[in-house]
Amino acid sequence: ADPDLGAEARLVAADLKRLQATTDWVREQLEKNPAAAYGAATSYLRMFALTVIGSFWVRILDSIRDKDGAFYAQKRKVGRFFITQLLPEVRGLTVRIMDGAEALGDFDVADFGD
């Protein structure tokens, strides 16, 4: 049926840690620099969604570990695709959120003039 899910589980666990660190950063920014937190909102929500979906895929893959058949084989392919091809975006989002906040503050309303 299914080989060990260790690699997939480790990837998701690492991204859960990234999400926690980023959440802590956003909370801190809400107190110190609300504009940075607000500016990161869209990227943060995407990061959150990708991480949650990745963790769901690990649970799904684990639950079908001993199942055979084409349906379960397809689920394994889709889950692994998500975890290895889409979930890595979380790493880039972490950088965008935490390191890109200052660039958001560089703009003035006048910069978007007529």
N, C-alpha and C positions, 0 to 999 in steps of 0.2 A: 504494500500500500504506500504509505508516505514515509520518506526518510526523515531524519531528525530535523526539527524546526529551529534548531539552535541559532543558525545564522540569521534567519528572519526575525526571531525573537530578540536577538541582540541589537539588530538595526532599529527595531521599534523601541526597545528599552532606551537606547541612546537618544532617540528623538523625543521620547517622553521626558528625559532629563533636560534636553534643550528647551522643550516647551515650558517646563517648570522654571528654568532659569530666566527665560524670556518673560514669563508671567510675572516673576518677581521684579524684573527690570521695568515692565510696564506699570506695575503698582507703584514702584519708587518714583517713576517719572510723573505719575498723576499728582504726586505731592510737590515735586521739585520743578517740573517742566511739563505742564499739561499738554502743551502744543505738540511735544514730541510723542507723547502717548496717543493723542488723537490722530496724529499723522501716521502712526504705525498701525492703526486699527484694521485696515483692510488686509495688510500683510499678516497681522497677528491672527485674524479670523481664518485666513487661508491656512496658516501654519497649524492652528488648532484643529481644523477640519481634517487636514491630511494626517495628522498624528492620531486622531481618534479613529479614523477609517483604517489606518495601518494597524492599530491595536485590535480592531474588530477582525481584520483579516487574519491576524495571528490566532485569535480565538477560533475563527472558522476553520482554519487549516488544522488546528489541533483537534477540533471536534470531528473532523472527517479523516483523521489520521489512518484509521483502520478500514475505511470504506473503499470499495472497489467499484469500477465502472466508469463509463465515459463522462457521466455527469460530474462525478467527483474529481476525475482527472482534469476536466475543464476548470473546475473551481480552483484547483491547485495552481493551474497555469495563470489564471487571472489574479489570484492572491499574490503569487510570487512576482508577477509583472508589476502590480501596484507597489509592493514593498521595495522592489529593486529599481524600478524606473520612475515612479512618481513620488514616493516618499522622500527620496534624497533632496527634493526641493526644499524640505524643511531646513536644511543646513544653510542654504542661500537666504531663506527668509529670516533666519536668525541674524545673519550679518546685516541684511537690509534694515531690519527693525532696530537693532541695537547700535549699529555703527552709522546708519544713514540718517538718524534723527537730526543731527546738527545741520545737514544740508537742507532739510525741510525748513528750518528756521531762517535760512539765508534770504528767503523771499519776502518782499513787502507787497502789499496789495497793489501798489503802484506798478509793480513789475508786470502785472496782468492788465495794464491799461488798455485804452481803446485800441 
